[in-house]
Amino acid sequence: MKKKSKVQDSKSKVQDSKFKVQGSKFKVEDRRPKTKDQNPNLPLTTHHSPLIYGVLPVLEALRAENRRIEKIFVADGAKEKRLFEILDLAQRKGVQYQKIPRENFSRYVENGANHQGVFAFVAAADYVDADELLDEIYAKENALLVVLDGVEDPRNLGAILRGVECAGADGVFIPERRAVGLTETVAKSSAGATEYVKVAKVANINRLIDRLKEHNIWVIGAGGEAETDYTDWDWTRSSALVLGGEGKGLHRLVAEKCDALVKIPMLGRIESLNVSVAAGVILFEAVRQRRKNG
């Protein structure tokens, strides 16, 4: 069957990620606690990850590659030679780094610790190589995978991974930037799913979608003023479910690249579903259809 590209016009793209009845929007609730003293220089995406500090521990972690470093923070104005070596190595390995005021270190490193002007967050679980995971997916007859376009809440990501594992899906792709990684909170919220679900990071979600479509995988975005209910889509074909982040939903270009957009109609008085709940609902509709036709 020849693939067709079905996209809504720009006015009906997923802007704020809300599912409602009659094509209204699916909004993902952002329930992260807000604190007055949150430092805007430090993203939530690294919070609650294992932390290492000191020049040699961070440098050796970069060299050894036995743990995935999420992000490195260096004291602004630090001029130690080894710190420049760390930044150079991080750049060559594609590891994110950021300079912040030294006084902000106390928010993350215990008082009196000899951090030497550098600390780093490392992943609580291993990622898989994106190309290797794609090769596995391409080889399957009816693949089912999830692409997350900027989910930032670690509890949401953990719950999504749990749903992915229970549904027997083939893997999850997350962006390298502006999204939560495999933190300790994610691992805990997943109820062990991080040990089984293959998670890969990609630099660009739009390019990933292009690659999936080139291999005849249907890319289906969830949310927005979609005309199609999620139950009306044929999930028995190789499919990638794309879900947007909390509060923002799918980015415009991501939504435009999807083959179709689907919605979960709301029948009660509450107008929204959490993104992890929406993921579970749609994934198990795919499971239902595949078992019925299998």
C-alpha positions, 0 to 999 in steps of 0.5 A: 500500500502506498503511503499517503501523508495526511496532515492538518493545516497549520491552524489545526496543528498540535499547539498545546497538546489537549484532547477534548471531545469533537476535535478539541485539544489534548492538554498534558498536565504539568504537575511539577512542583514550582519553587520560588528558588528554582535556578533557571540556569539549571534545567529540570531535565537533569534533576534527580540524576546520579551526580559526580564531581571533581576534575578527575572523576568527571574526566575519567567518566568521559574517557571510560564511556561506561556511564552515559553523562547527561550534562556537565556543569563548570563554574563560570570563570574557572581557568584550570587547565583540566577543566578546558580538557573536560569541555574539549572532550565533552564537545568531541563526544557530543555531551552537553555542558554549561557554565554557571556561577560557582555559588550555584554549586551548593544547590547540587553538591554538598557543602565542603565538597571538593568539586574543583569547579565541575560536576556532572549528572549521569544516566541511571540506565543505559541508552542504546545506539539510535542507529542500532535500534532503528535497524532492529525496528526496520527488520520487524514486520509490524513494528510499534515504537514511541517517539517523545517530542520533549517530555520533561517530567521524569515521572511521565517518562517513567510511566510511559516506559512502563506502558511501552514495556507492558504493551511489548513495543519495540523502543522509545526515542527521545530528543537530546535536548530540552527533554528528561533523560534516564534519571533515577526518578524515571527509573523508579517511576518506570517500576523496572521498565528501564531494564527492559525498554530500549531508549535511544537519544536523537539529535533531531526528531524531524530527521528521525521521522523522515527516516521512519517514513522512508522505511514505510513506518507510519508516523502518527501524532497524538493531539490537536484538533485531529479528525480521526479518533485513535480507535479508527486508525489501523495500528496493525501496520508498522507504526510510530506513536509521537507524543508531545511534551507537557503543556506544549504538545507537538512542535509545529514541524513535528506535527506537520511531518506526521502521516496523521494526527489522532485524538482521544475523545473525552466523555467526562467533565475533565478535559485533559489526560496526562501524557503517560495515560494517553500513551497507555490508552493508544498503545493498548488500542494497538495491542487490541487491534493486533491481537484481533487480527493476529 
